[in-house]
């Protein structure tokens, strides 16, 4: 089977632009920042997804339950399963056993994926499949951040983080039409979108700041959170807000002629995402409903969390892109979490490192009065 290949001499805007059906193409966006002009995608015809696996791997493009729009309160009904119908992460599976059962046969694709899982098994013992409802990249990343962190993340230690929704609405009017899944009921009915997101940001702060006496206790806490329903989905919506805040800050810096990470130019080079408003309406608002994160948005997620997201990309086994970092310029000074993907669309969680957790120590806490401007591409040391 031939691998689809982009022509070499495309512009950054062309590489990042253009809407394609996610059911027919693998995840949009460049594979790495160094490879914007020449992108390879895995052929989706050979993904080897069984019917039962659609619930966790093949359902990335299916809306999960009704959608609630903050502006109108309207519900758009769907026949697909709701989040609370099952746990969000399956129990641990032996990596090699899972690989052999899911990728049978001797096709080139199956052989490549099995080889990737074999390499993954040299570092990790088990795999936890993440529910595939278009939130999976956010869910897998947040689960890893909350379950492996020994200290509250730096970005949550800014005292006024809960007011970011209100500030963004006052400055740019971006929050009023925020869409929430139906599980995220609007409090007692009197909340608007700003108040609801403020509540979710406070919830995110509290969950990340909970002190646990052991990693086992923290794991149990995360298990209780990632059960579907309002709490989990509210945390994921708060994570989307965190991404929007960071994207807005980067856009302002770009307009002022300041330095920004390279991915920002790709993020805003798309015709459908030339400013924070279009990024929200055409991309971020779809996450969790009709689409997942594109690769360029994985870089934004890493910057929003101030965390390096290391991804084993199994369809890229035996290439230098087999292990990709989002972003790749803070590997030494940011905490690191690990995900695995077979196709750049759905993400699962590898667990049980053979030599113990090899996660860099969290960055030293910052003062509560540090300005949000310091939470950008600079290292924390530059903000002191």
SULZI-V951176 format. One record per residue. RES is the residue in one letter. OMEGA is omega as a letter, one per 30 degrees, with the letter a starting at -180 (999 if undefined). Layout:
RES:OMEGA + RES:OMEGA
This chain:
X:a + X:l + X:l + X:a + X:l + X:l + X:a + X:a + X:l + X:l + X:l + X:a + X:l + X:a + X:a + X:a + X:l + X:l + X:l + X:a + X:a + X:l + X:a + X:a + X:l + X:a + X:a + X:l + X:a + X:a + X:l + X:l + X:a + X:a + X:a + X:a + X:a + X:a + X:l + X:l + X:l + X:l + X:a + X:a + X:a + X:a + X:l + X:a + X:l + X:a + X:a + X:l + X:l + X:a + X:a + X:l + X:a + X:a + X:a + X:a + X:a + X:l + X:a + X:l + X:a + X:l + X:l + X:l + X:a + X:a + X:a + X:a + X:a + X:l + X:l + X:a + X:l + X:l + X:a + X:a + X:l + X:a + X:a + X:a + X:a + X:l + X:a + X:l + X:l + X:l + X:a + X:l + X:l + X:a + X:a + X:l + X:l + X:a + X:a + X:a + X:a + X:a + X:l + X:l + X:a + X:l + X:l + X:a + X:a + X:l + X:a + X:a + X:l + X:l + X:l + X:l + X:l + X:l + X:l + X:a + X:l + X:l + X:a + X:l + X:a + X:l + X:l + X:l + X:a + X:a + X:a + X:a + X:l + X:l + X:a + X:l + X:l + X:a + X:a + X:a + X:a + X:l + X:a + X:l + X:a + X:a + X:a + X:a + X:l + X:l + X:l + X:l + X:a + X:a + X:l + X:a + X:l + X:a + X:a + X:a + X:a + X:a + X:a + X:l + X:l + X:a + X:a + X:l + X:l + X:a + X:a + X:l + X:a + X:a + X:a + X:a + X:a + X:l + X:l + X:l + X:a + X:l + X:a + X:a + X:a + X:l + X:l + X:a + X:a + X:a + X:l + X:a + X:a + X:a + X:a + X:l + X:l + X:l + X:l + X:l + X:l + X:l + X:l + X:l + X:a + X:a + X:a + X:a + X:a + X:l + X:l + X:a + X:a + X:l + X:l + X:l + X:l + X:l + X:l + X:l + X:a + X:l + X:a + X:a + X:a + X:l + X:a + X:a + X:a + X:a + X:a + X:a + X:l + X:l + X:a + X:l + X:l + X:l + X:l + X:l + X:l + X:l + X:a + X:l + X:a + X:l + X:l + X:l + X:l + X:a + X:l + X:l + X:l + X:a + X:l + X:l + X:a + X:a + X:l + X:l + X:a + X:a + X:a + X:l + X:l + X:a + X:a + X:l + X:a + X:l + X:a + X:a + X:a + X:l + X:a + X:a + X:l + X:l + X:l + X:a + X:a + X:a + X:a + X:a + X:l + X:a + X:a + X:a + X:a + X:a + X:l + X:l + X:l + X:a + X:l + X:l + X:l + X:l + X:l + X:l + X:l + X:l + X:l + X:a + X:a + X:a + X:l + X:l + X:l + X:a + X:l + X:a + X:a + X:l + X:l + X:l + X:a + X:l + X:a + X:l + X:l + X:l + X:a + X:a + X:l + X:f + X:a + X:a + X:l + X:a + X:a + X:a + X:l + X:l + X:a + X:l + X:a + X:l + X:l + X:l + X:l + X:a + X:a + X:l + X:a + X:a + X:l + X:a + X:l + X:a + X:l + X:l + X:a + X:a + X:a + X:a + X:a + X:a + X:l + X:l + X:l + X:l + X:l + X:a + X:l + X:l + X:a + X:a + X:l + X:a + X:l + X:a + X:a + X:a + X:l + X:a + X:l + X:l + X:a + X:a + X:l + X:a + X:a + X:999
